[in-house]
Amino acid sequence: TMNIVETDQGTTMVKGLAVRTAHNEEEALNLLFEGETNRAIAAHSLNQSSSRSHCIFTIYIESRSRTETSAQFTLSKLNLVDLAGSERLKKTNSEGATQK
């Protein structure tokens, strides 16, 4: 169960999630793989490793100019979203916990 709350600053967040900092590509990929290991996966007739949980991987990018010496920088946000269970339930022949 996810608990979605609104902070005192007015932003919406999911309780229990963590923001982790990656300083390079390797660290970012390690965080992605760590999240992947926490996902629930089950087999059904259409897919032997079907994800049974949603996944959102948010990347905040802070970029600075390498040629200019001013302190100006650009902040960007990229959300990668994988929604679980996109298969038609009727076609999967799933039952019990896998069906949920």
N, C-alpha and C positions, 0 to 999 in steps of 0.2 A: 504494500500500500504506500502510495506517495502522499506526503503532506505538503501541499502548496500553500505558501504564506506570503503576505505582503509585509515588507520591512518598514521601519519608521521613515525611511527615505522614499518610500513609495514604489520600490522595485519589487517584482515578483520573483520568488525563488522556491526551489524544492528543498525542504528540510533534509539535512544529512548529506547534501552534496558538498564537494570540496573544490576549491579553486587551487590548481597546482601550477607552478611556474616552470616553464621549459626554456632553457637558454640556447638550445640548438635543436636541429632536426632529430638527432638521436634521442634526446630526452623527450621530445614530443611524441615520437613513435613508441617509446617505452610506455608512456602514459596511455596512449591509444590501446596498446596491447594489454595493459593492466585492466583497462575497462572492459575489453573484449572477454577476458577470463571471468568476469563477474556476471556475464549475461547467461540467462537460462536458455538452453537449447534442447529441443526434442525432435525425434524423428516421426514422420508420417508418410503416407503413400506418395506424396509429391516431392518431398525434400527430406533427405536423411539428417540434415543438420539445420533445421528450421529454428530461427530465433523466436523465442517466446517472450522476449522483453524488448521494450523500446530502448534506443540508445541516442543520446545527444552529445556530440563532441563539439564544444565551443572553443574556437581559437581566437584569442585577442592578439593582434599584431601591432607592435609599436615600431614604426620605421622613422629613421632620421636620414637626412641627406649626408652623403659621404663627402660632398664637395663644399658645401656651405658650412660655416662655423657657427651659425646662429643656433639657438636652442630650440628652434621650431621642430615639431615632429607630427606625424600622422598616426592616429589610432584607428584600427579597423577591427571588425568583428565578423567571424565566419562561423556559421552553424552547420554542422554535418549531422543529418538526422536519418536514422533508420527506424522505421516503424515496424513493429513485430506483427506477424500474422496477416500478411497481405494476401495469402492464398484464400480461395473460397473454402469455407469450412466444410461444405457439403462434398467437395472433391477430395479432401484430405483423408476422409474416413477416420478422423481423430475422435478419441473418446477420453473421458475422465480428465486428468490433470493436463494432458496435452491439448485437449479441446479448449480449456480455459486460457 
